[in-house]
Amino acid sequence: MLCANCGSRAEKGFTTSVTDLGNCLIIIRNVPCYKCTQCNEVTYTGDVVKKTVSYTHLRAHETSLHL
């Protein structure tokens, strides 16, 4: 895969996703991604985006119940 940012090669790897929801942070470790070997730009596949968004919304809902 090529980096959308600089055009260099992107390799499979893992990263940490941090989402700021205003009143809390959702941190997900070991998220599969493609990471550029030159500029470190991170790209996610559609399946990964779908899963992290779903997980984030679930955790945000649980958090709002406890506030």
Secondary structure, 3 states (H helix, E strand, C coil): CECCCCCCEEEEEEEEEEEECCCCEEEEEEEEEEEECCCCCEECCHHHHHHHHHHHHHHHHHHHHHC
